[in-house]
Amino acid sequence: MRLAALIEAPGHVSARYRVEAFAGCLERAGCALTLQTIPRGALARIRLFTRLRGFDAVLLQRQLLAVPELLYLRRMVRRLIYDFDDAMLYRDSYHPRGLHSRQRIRRFTAIVGAADTVIAGNQFLRQCALNCGARAQAVRVIPTCIQPEKYPPRRTQPRPDGVELVWIGSSSTLSGLELQRPLLANLARAIPGLRLRLICDRFARFDPLPVIATPWQETSEASYLAEADVGISWIPDDAWSRGKCGLKLLQYGAAGLPAIANPAGVHSEIIEHGVTGFLAADEDQWIAALRQLAASPAMRREMGEQARARVEQRYAVAANAAAFTSAVLGF
């Protein structure tokens, strides 16, 4: 079987974690994967879609095609799979025009209705697809998956000079953390020796909290995470963020780190409160959680081990390979 995956760009985070990570299991199932970047321009897309007639199935990853483009693609391909790990029917949380977009809803509705199989990254996204007319039997939930074996064990010796928080993400999601400057400032005042490592493609100041600016690189992200003590995440509690699939928390867990996050979206599913980390709804809860973790290297180690085990059991590529292969092959 030949599968073409239409992706946003080479190396895009969603393509890496939701498509490329499964190349090995697809190959073992007799399915050869070809990645194709969706070009700009209607004519270039039509030429690409025409060439897809030689494939047994096409996986469209996240993109919202114009309805005429989608209809042409549907005519060209034998089997169409739509995979998405964001609430694509909305604009993002920080868009100046707000979340709601009639054009995005129209395109999303057309895609989930036309696809033979829809792969949603979480239950909220599944419900979005159903609300927009997807057939219940066509929608499958497969979380964003990670390969824990690529993450080295974290340091075992506590650092003598305080606790290092870590946040990893893109410049767009850093906007959410920037909204929490007062919280981070008060954490720094409450916990002596606290600092924050930002692994990103842009950086921000969070005075008086010292920041270690660490440019993101795929080859080094795992080793930098292993040097930290506690992972953090904060997202707005809105429709766009409820579609997020929690990659930050999965990376922290794979690296053996406990995490603190606000109880929004999949944060509440990935973190088992008091076992793999803490869910903190307000400043007092953030300070209390961090004080516990800062005071006890043993707690950090035990929670990190539990977080790693949870990732391996629920969010690893190996744990979801059979479900992904089945969705692609149509079993």
C-alpha positions as CSV (number, residue, x, y, z in Angstrom):
1,M,0.0,0.0,0.0
2,R,1.2,3.5,-0.8
3,L,0.3,6.4,1.5
4,A,0.9,10.1,0.7
5,A,0.8,12.5,3.7
6,L,0.1,16.1,2.8
7,I,1.9,18.2,5.4
8,E,2.3,21.9,6.1
9,A,6.1,22.0,5.9
10,P,9.1,19.7,6.3
11,G,10.0,19.3,9.9
12,H,6.7,20.8,11.1
13,V,6.0,19.7,14.7
14,S,2.6,18.1,13.9
15,A,4.1,16.2,10.9
16,R,7.0,14.9,13.0
17,Y,4.9,13.7,15.9
18,R,1.7,12.6,14.3
19,V,2.9,11.2,10.9
20,E,6.6,10.7,10.6
21,A,6.8,9.0,14.0
22,F,4.7,6.2,12.7
23,A,6.7,5.5,9.5
24,G,8.2,2.4,11.0
25,C,5.0,0.8,12.1
26,L,3.4,1.6,8.7
27,E,6.3,0.0,6.9
28,R,6.0,-3.1,9.0
29,A,2.3,-3.2,8.0
30,G,3.3,-3.1,4.3
31,C,2.5,0.6,3.9
32,A,5.1,2.9,2.2
33,L,4.8,6.5,3.4
34,T,5.6,9.5,1.2
35,L,5.6,13.1,2.6
36,Q,4.4,15.8,0.3
37,T,4.4,19.5,1.3
38,I,1.3,21.3,0.3
39,P,2.4,24.1,-2.1
40,R,1.0,27.6,-2.2
41,G,-1.3,28.5,-5.1
42,A,-4.3,26.8,-6.5
43,L,-2.6,25.6,-9.7
44,A,0.4,24.0,-7.9
45,R,-2.0,22.2,-5.6
46,I,-4.1,20.9,-8.5
47,R,-1.0,19.5,-10.1
48,L,0.0,17.8,-6.9
49,F,-3.5,16.4,-6.3
50,T,-3.5,15.0,-9.8
51,R,-0.3,13.1,-9.1
52,L,-1.9,11.5,-6.0
53,R,-4.0,9.2,-8.2
54,G,-1.2,6.7,-8.0
55,F,-1.5,6.4,-4.2
56,D,-3.8,4.0,-2.4
57,A,-4.6,6.6,0.4
58,V,-3.9,10.2,1.2
59,L,-3.6,11.6,4.7
60,L,-4.3,15.4,4.9
61,Q,-2.6,16.7,8.0
62,R,-4.2,19.7,9.7
63,Q,-4.6,21.9,6.6
64,L,-7.9,23.6,5.7
65,L,-8.3,23.5,1.9
66,A,-10.6,25.7,0.0
67,V,-13.8,23.8,-0.8
68,P,-13.1,23.6,-4.5
69,E,-9.6,22.3,-3.9
70,L,-10.9,19.7,-1.4
71,L,-13.5,18.5,-3.9
72,Y,-10.8,18.0,-6.6
73,L,-8.6,16.1,-4.1
74,R,-11.5,13.9,-3.2
75,R,-12.1,13.0,-6.8
76,M,-8.4,12.1,-7.3
77,V,-7.9,9.8,-4.3
78,R,-9.2,6.4,-3.4
79,R,-9.1,6.9,0.3
80,L,-8.9,10.2,2.2
81,I,-7.8,10.5,5.9
82,Y,-7.8,13.8,7.8
83,D,-5.6,14.1,10.9
84,F,-5.7,17.2,13.1
85,D,-4.2,18.1,16.5
86,D,-5.5,21.6,16.8
87,A,-9.0,23.1,16.8
88,M,-8.7,24.1,13.2
89,L,-12.2,25.4,12.9
90,Y,-11.2,28.3,15.2
91,R,-8.5,31.0,15.0
92,D,-5.9,30.8,17.7
93,S,-6.3,32.3,21.2
94,Y,-4.2,35.4,20.4
95,H,-5.7,36.3,17.0
96,P,-6.7,40.0,16.9
97,R,-10.0,39.1,15.2
98,G,-11.0,36.5,17.8
99,L,-11.6,32.8,17.8
100,H,-14.6,32.4,15.5
101,S,-14.3,32.3,11.7
102,R,-17.0,31.3,9.3
103,Q,-14.5,30.5,6.6
104,R,-12.6,28.1,8.8
105,I,-15.8,26.4,10.0
106,R,-17.0,26.0,6.4
107,R,-13.7,24.4,5.3
108,F,-13.4,22.2,8.4
109,T,-17.0,21.0,7.9
110,A,-16.3,20.1,4.3
111,I,-13.1,18.2,5.1
112,V,-14.5,16.1,8.0
113,G,-17.5,15.3,5.9
114,A,-15.5,14.2,2.9
115,A,-12.9,12.1,4.7
116,D,-13.2,8.3,4.9
117,T,-11.4,8.5,8.3
118,V,-10.9,11.4,10.7
119,I,-8.1,11.2,13.3
120,A,-8.6,13.6,16.2
121,G,-5.9,14.3,18.7
122,N,-8.3,14.4,21.7
123,Q,-11.9,14.0,22.7
124,F,-12.6,17.7,22.4
125,L,-11.4,17.6,18.8
126,R,-13.5,14.5,18.2
127,Q,-16.6,16.4,19.3
128,C,-15.7,19.3,17.0
129,A,-15.7,16.9,14.1
130,L,-19.0,15.3,15.1
131,N,-20.6,18.7,15.6
132,C,-19.6,19.6,12.0
133,G,-21.1,16.5,10.5
134,A,-18.5,13.8,10.6
135,R,-19.8,10.3,10.8
136,A,-19.3,8.9,14.3
137,Q,-17.9,5.6,12.9
138,A,-15.4,7.6,10.8
139,V,-13.8,9.5,13.8
140,R,-11.0,8.0,15.8
141,V,-9.1,9.5,18.7
142,I,-5.3,9.1,18.7
143,P,-3.3,11.3,21.0
144,T,-0.1,13.1,19.9
145,C,2.6,10.5,20.5
146,I,6.2,10.7,21.6
147,Q,9.1,8.3,21.5
148,P,10.4,8.2,25.2
149,E,13.5,6.2,24.1
150,K,14.8,9.4,22.5
151,Y,14.8,11.2,25.9
152,P,17.8,10.5,28.1
153,P,17.3,10.0,31.8
154,R,17.4,13.3,33.7
155,R,20.1,14.2,36.2
156,T,19.9,12.2,39.4
157,Q,21.8,14.6,41.6
158,P,20.0,17.7,42.9
159,R,21.6,20.9,41.8
160,P,23.1,22.9,44.7
161,D,22.0,26.4,43.4
162,G,18.2,26.2,43.4
163,V,15.5,24.8,41.1
164,E,15.4,25.1,37.3
165,L,12.0,25.3,35.6
166,V,11.7,24.6,31.9
167,W,9.3,25.7,29.3
168,I,9.5,24.4,25.7
169,G,7.4,25.6,22.7
170,S,7.1,27.9,19.7
171,S,7.0,31.7,19.5
172,S,3.3,31.6,19.1
173,T,2.6,29.6,22.3
174,L,5.1,31.7,24.2
175,S,2.4,34.4,24.1
176,G,0.4,32.4,26.6
177,L,3.3,32.3,29.1
178,E,3.9,36.0,28.6
179,L,0.4,36.6,29.9
180,Q,1.5,35.1,33.2
181,R,4.4,37.5,34.0
182,P,2.9,38.5,37.4
183,L,2.6,34.8,38.3
184,L,6.2,34.0,37.3
185,A,7.5,37.1,39.1
186,N,5.7,36.0,42.3
187,L,7.1,32.5,42.0
188,A,10.6,33.9,41.8
189,R,10.0,36.0,44.9
190,A,8.6,32.9,46.8
191,I,11.2,30.4,45.8
192,P,14.8,31.5,46.3
193,G,17.2,30.3,43.6
194,L,14.4,29.7,41.0
195,R,15.2,30.2,37.3
196,L,13.5,29.4,34.0
197,R,15.0,27.8,31.0
198,L,13.1,28.8,27.8
199,I,13.6,26.5,24.9
200,C,12.1,28.4,22.0
201,D,12.7,30.3,18.7
202,R,12.2,33.6,20.5
203,F,12.7,34.8,24.1
204,A,11.1,37.0,26.7
205,R,12.0,38.6,30.0
206,F,10.2,37.6,33.2
207,D,12.0,39.8,35.8
208,P,12.8,39.1,38.5
209,L,12.9,35.5,37.4
210,P,16.2,34.8,35.7
211,V,15.8,33.3,32.2
212,I,18.2,30.9,30.4
213,A,17.5,31.5,26.7
214,T,18.0,28.3,24.8
215,P,17.5,28.2,21.1
216,W,15.4,25.2,20.1
217,Q,17.1,22.5,18.1
218,E,15.6,19.1,17.4
219,T,18.9,17.4,18.2
220,S,19.4,19.1,21.6
221,E,15.9,19.6,23.0
222,A,15.8,16.3,24.9
223,S,19.2,16.8,26.6
224,Y,18.2,20.3,27.7
225,L,15.0,19.0,29.2
226,A,17.0,16.4,31.1
227,E,19.0,19.2,32.8
228,A,15.9,20.8,34.3
229,D,13.9,20.0,37.5
230,V,10.3,20.9,36.8
231,G,8.4,21.5,33.5
232,I,5.6,24.2,33.3
233,S,2.8,24.9,31.0
234,W,-0.1,27.4,30.9
235,I,-2.8,27.8,28.3
236,P,-6.0,29.9,28.1
237,D,-9.1,28.0,28.9
238,D,-10.8,28.6,25.5
239,A,-11.9,26.6,22.5
240,W,-8.6,26.9,20.6
241,S,-6.6,25.7,23.7
242,R,-9.0,22.9,24.5
243,G,-7.9,21.5,21.1
244,K,-4.3,21.4,22.1
245,C,-2.8,17.9,22.6
246,G,-0.3,18.7,25.4
247,L,3.1,18.0,23.6
248,K,5.0,20.1,26.2
249,L,3.7,17.9,29.0
250,L,4.5,14.7,27.1
251,Q,8.0,15.9,26.5
252,Y,8.5,16.7,30.2
253,G,7.1,13.3,31.2
254,A,9.4,11.5,28.7
255,A,12.3,13.4,30.2
256,G,11.4,12.2,33.6
257,L,10.2,15.6,34.9
258,P,7.2,16.4,37.1
259,A,5.1,19.2,35.7
260,I,2.9,22.1,36.9
261,A,0.2,23.3,34.7
262,N,-3.2,25.1,34.9
263,P,-6.2,22.7,34.7
264,A,-7.3,23.6,31.1
265,G,-7.8,21.2,28.2
266,V,-5.7,18.1,28.1
267,H,-3.6,19.3,31.0
268,S,-6.1,17.7,33.3
269,E,-5.8,14.4,31.4
270,I,-2.1,14.1,31.0
271,I,-1.2,15.2,34.6
272,E,-2.3,12.9,37.4
273,H,-2.5,15.5,40.1
274,G,-0.2,14.7,43.0
275,V,1.3,11.7,41.2
276,T,3.0,13.0,38.0
277,G,2.8,16.7,38.8
278,F,0.4,19.3,40.0
279,L,-2.6,21.1,38.5
280,A,-2.6,24.6,39.8
281,A,-5.6,26.9,39.1
282,D,-4.4,30.1,40.8
283,E,-1.3,31.8,42.1
284,D,-1.5,30.3,45.6
285,Q,-1.7,26.8,44.2
286,W,1.2,27.4,41.8
287,I,3.4,28.6,44.7
288,A,2.3,25.7,47.0
289,A,3.1,23.1,44.3
290,L,6.4,24.6,43.5
291,R,7.4,24.9,47.1
292,Q,6.8,21.2,47.6
293,L,8.8,20.2,44.6
294,A,11.6,22.7,45.3
295,A,11.9,21.3,48.9
296,S,12.1,17.6,47.9
297,P,14.4,16.2,45.3
298,A,13.0,12.8,46.2
299,M,9.4,14.0,45.3
300,R,10.7,15.4,42.0
301,R,12.4,12.1,41.2
302,E,9.4,9.9,42.1
303,M,6.9,12.1,40.2
304,G,9.2,12.2,37.2
305,E,9.4,8.5,37.2
306,Q,5.6,8.2,37.3
307,A,5.3,10.8,34.6
308,R,7.6,8.8,32.3
309,A,5.7,5.6,33.0
310,R,2.4,7.4,32.1
311,V,3.8,8.6,28.8
312,E,5.1,5.2,28.0
313,Q,1.7,3.5,28.7
314,R,-0.6,6.0,27.1
315,Y,1.2,8.4,24.8
316,A,4.1,6.5,23.3
317,V,4.3,5.8,19.6
318,A,4.6,2.1,20.5
319,A,1.4,2.2,22.6
320,N,-0.6,3.7,19.7
321,A,1.0,2.2,16.6
322,A,-1.7,-0.4,16.1
323,A,-4.5,2.2,16.4
324,F,-2.8,4.5,13.9
325,T,-2.1,1.7,11.4
326,S,-5.7,0.6,11.7
327,A,-7.0,4.1,11.0
328,V,-4.8,4.5,8.0
329,L,-5.5,1.1,6.5
330,G,-9.2,1.4,7.2
331,F,-9.6,-1.6,9.5
